[in-house]
Amino acid sequence: MSEVISAAKPPVGSFDRVAKVLVAVSRMDAPRVAQIGAHTGLPSSAVYRCLTSLVEAGLVEEGPTRGRYHAGVVTVALAERYRRSVLNGDVTSRTLHALAAHTLEFAALLVRRGDDIVCIDAADGSRVLRCTFVVGEVVPMVAGASASAILAFLPDDEAEGVLARHGVVGSDASRVLMSRADVRERGFATSSGEVDEGVWGVAAPVFREGLVIGAVATMAPVFRAARLARAAAAATVMAAKALSEQGLRL
């Protein structure tokens, strides 16, 4: 009987391929099959088969432009379940909105996923700011205040590995690694124009059971940084501490 059940199961490799394709779609704006193939290393035929399964499940849809794919409606329900179960309902939202109201600037919660960071919640301040970090955006964990705040609290070899896999080596890697001690001492990291030109940021780490899992960030135009830096840093650290104490399952 066990042999019959085993034979009926799809090979594990097919699940891995589908997962790779789904992740690729989540990281690109309406990609074509060729782009997904380049991102995943899968042949076009395999990408087509994976997309067919994902479309049938409602996780991916073909966009108005034929041959381009984007997230499906089922992902909306998944996102809402994530918000309720993982983000402790409205806890993160209230914390970020309070931070944004205090600083009048953009606030965001970013979490680590492998070698990248993902913005999973955000709150706009009363002042307008355009930046990369919108909810759902995935960026490499190599630049910016949020990346620095997380890298600073990773084990040395783990931080080195993240940078190396993103191609940050030599003197560039040494500079990032050497700055980690200062970030740990202050309890927050800052950056200016590293991710978005003209944008200043301050970020503080979020922990769960002693391990860094993400960061809370405040972002503002560079020209406002000097005036708000100290107050924004203190408020961001307090928000990160509050979320750490909530024991988020990120």
N, C-alpha and C positions, 0 to 999 in steps of 0.2 A: 504493500500500500504506500509506503513512504517513497518508493521509487516512482510510482505513478504521479504522486503529488509533486515531487521534485521535477519530473519531466514536464509537468504542466506549467511550471513557473517560468516567466521570462528570464533570460540570463541577467545576472547582476549587472553586467556591462551595459545593458540597454538602459537600466535605471540611471546609471552614472552619466550616460550620454544625454538623456532627457534633462537631467538636473543641470548639466553644463549649459545646454541650450537655453533653459529657462533663466539661469543666472546671467547669461550673455544678453538676453532680451532686456533684463532688468537694468543693465548697465549702459545700454545704448539707446539713442533716440530712433525708434522705428527702423531697425536695421534690416538689410536684405540678407538673403541666405548666404551670399558670399562673405559678407561682413561677419556673420555669426560663425561661419566656418573658419575665418581667419582668427577670430577671437578664441575659439575652442580647439582648433586644430583638427576638427572633424571634416570628413569629405562632405560635399554638397548633398549627396544621396542620403547620408546619415542625418544631416541637418533637416532635410525635408521630412524624413520619417518621424523624427522627434517633434517637429513642428505640427505634424498631422495629429499626433497624440495629444499635444498640449492644446491645440485648437479644439479638438473634440471634448476635452475636459473643461474648456472655458477659461483656461489659465493664460492663453495667448489668443490674440485675434489678428487677422490680416487687416491692415488699415485701409483708408480710402484710396491710397496709392497702392496699386496692385504690386505684390511682391515685397511689401514692407510689413513688418510685424511689430505689435506692441502688446502690453499687458492686457489680459482679458478681464471681463467683469467679475469673475470669481476671485480675482486678487483683491478686489475692493472688500469683499466679505472677509477674506483672510486678514487684510490690514486692520479691519475693525476688530476682529477677534484678538489680534495681536495687541491692539491698543488697550482693550479691556483686560486681558489676562496678564500680559507682560508689563505694560506700563502702569499697572495698578489703577485702572480706570482713568480718572482725571488728575491723578497726583502730579504727573510730570507736566501736564498742561498748565495746572495752577502754578506750579513752581516757575515755569518758564515765563508765563504771563506776568507773574509778580516781579521777576527779574527784569523783564522788558519795560514794565511800568516804572520801575525804580530808575533804570538807566536811560529810558526813553529810546533805547537802541534794540537792535535785533538780537534775540536769544535763541539758542538751539541746543538740542541734546544729540550727541553723536556717539555711536557705539562702534566697537571694533568688530570686524568680521574678517578673520584671516589677516591678510596684509593690507586691508583697506579699512576705511571708516565710512559709516553710513549715517546720514541725518535721519533720525526717526521721529523727531518732534521739534517744533519751532514756534516762536511767538514774535510778531512784529512789534517794534516800538512805535512811538508816535512820529518818528522821523523815518523817512524813506531810505532804504538801502537795497541796492541790487548786488547780490553775491551768489557764489556757487551753491551755497548750502541751503537748498530747499529740501523739504521732506522727500525722502526716497533717493536722494542723490548719493552716489558712491564715488569716493575719491581715494587715491593712493594715500597710505599713511606715511607720508614722507615730508610734507611741508605744511606750514600753518600752525597756529597755536594749538588747535585741537590734537593734531598729530603729535606735536611735541609733548603735550601734557600726558598723552597715553604712553608714548615711547619712553618717557623718563622713568616710568614705574614698571617697565618690563624688565625681566632678567637681561643681562648684558648680551648673551648669545642670541636671545630671541630678538632683541632690538636690532642687532647686527644683521640677522637673517632677513628681517623685514626690509631693511634698507637695501641689502644685496639683491634680493629678488626683484626689487623695483629699479635696479641699476644704479643705486646710489652707492658709490664706492670711493676709495682713495681719500683725498683730502675733504671731499664733500661729506662723506660718511663720518670721518673723524670729527668734523666740526659739529655735526648733529649729535654725535655720541658724547662729546665733551660738554655740550650744553645741558645734558640731562641732570647733572649734579646741581646746577643753579636752579633748574625747574623744581627739583625735589626740595631744595632748601626753601624756596619762596612759596611753594604750594600751587603755583600757576605758571603758565607759559604765555608769552605774547609774540605777536608777529605783525609784520607790516608789508602788505603787498606780496606775500609769498604764494597765496592761492589766487586772489583776485587783485588786480592792480588798483591801488588807491584805497584798499580796505585794511583796516587795523583790527586785530582780534586779541582777545584774552580768553584763556580756557583753563579750567581746573578739572582734575581727574575725578571720576566717579568709581567707587569701589564696591565690590561685593565679596564678602568673606575674605577681605584682605587683598583681593586681586583686582587690578584695574580692569574695568570693562568698557569704559567710555569717558566722555568728557562733556561738561557744560561749557558753552562758549557765548561770549558777547562780542558782537561785531559792529563796527562803526566806520565811517569815512576817516581816513588818516588825519584830515585837518581838524577833526574833533577829538583826536586821541589824547593830546597833551592835557586838555581840560578835564577829561573824564576818566583818565587811566586809573588813578588810584581808587576812586569810588567804584568804578566798574569791576576792577580786580577783586576788591573785597566782597562785593555783592555776588560775583560769579563764584567765588570760593564758597560762600555761604550756601548758594543754591546747589552746588555740587555736593557739599556735605549733607544737605537735607535729603537729596536723592539717594546718596550712599546709605543713609540711615533707614531708608524705606526698604532696602534689600531687594531692589529691582532684579527680576529674572531675565536679564538681557543676554 
